[in-house]
Amino acid sequence: MAPLLGLIGYLVFTVVRNATGSDYTAAFFGTLVACLPAEAFARIIKTPATVIIFISIIPLVPGIMLYQTMLYFAGNDFNSGSTQIIRTLVYSGCMAIAITLSAMVGKLIYTPLFKKINDKTRSKQ
Amino acid sequence: MIDEYFSLALDLSVAMIKNGGETYRAEECARNILAAGGAQEIEVLALPTGITITAGYNGKNITRVRSLKMRINNLGNIDSINTISREVSAGKMQPAEAISALQKIEGSQRSIFRRIIFASLTSGMFTLMFGGSYTEFALALVIAFFAQLFIAQLKRIGTVAFLSNMGGSILTALTARLFLLIFPEISISVIIIGGIMPMLPGLATINAIRDTLYGDLVSGAARGIEALLSAIAIAAGVGIVLAV
């Protein structure tokens, strides 16, 4: 399930990036689309949500950006390096906001919903 | 009887933090278990470096503290610990059973080789994902295998996590550069990026965000710094080699 979400997240990331030309929007929506089902799924199988989210968003982690930052700094090119590190930070900020948003949705919407479903199945038994 | 519940609550919440669970989950875990044991006025304060639990029972107040220095990431353990905690709070499991079950989880080590092999497969696949060729895939596989082996050895002799990750990234960049001498047509960027992907502190970052969101600001900040430091260590490791 988690690898599948990873695939979906990366797919959305690519589609949104091609549509809007912005890495940040793409990172936001990719992470959001990967995290929202992850929160729901974690409540179905009763496991901590982090376990699934962590795996699902691995493809979106800005490894290339971090590496390029390092490459610029190693080459004494501090102008490009600082630009790149700020881009990396903004990118991770977008991902963080998406994770936060999905955790909020999980806390405020999913938890009462699943409590209701659980009570219903329990009363049937 | 309540002593057993206390020990169990401490053990479980410490294990939860140690394996990389969220802070609020560790607190909730201890609170539920103590409530199942019949304690009142339960207060739990969990930090990444230690846990304080205090509760009243039969008119007496009991406080216990445990500090925590080593932190590892193991998602499978979090899941099993969570299950134990749920069963004890639901009254399905006695504390004595739970303690032995917990010891079994802590004692069971998945084979290091399996982890290394999968980590190197991850690196190889990332190399492909970032547009590498099949030669680069094979090289990334080999390089990541040795880098992960090196990290596992460094961790076993008890190095700080930052240093072992830095050692791993130095080795990755160094071997990638050496392979460049043998295969001049490869691009070492994709290999190095693939190689450092399994080392990046993803779990610590996510936990930092989630902890901050749930109001555990101290834990969130501490974990954020942990993540930042290890990312810097990895980047510095690569940078040292590439700057030469």
Interface residues (C-beta under 8 A of the other chain):
Chain A: K46 T47 P48 T50 V51 I53 F54 I55 I57 I58 P59 V61 G63 I64 L66 Y67 T69 M70 L71 F73 A74 G75 S92 A96 I99 T100 A103 M104
Chain B: G20 G21 E22 R25 L75 I78 D79 N82 T83 R86 F126 M129 F130 S189 I192 I193 I196 M197 L200 G202 L203 T205 I206 N207 I209 R210 L213 A231 A235 A236 V238 G239 L242 A243
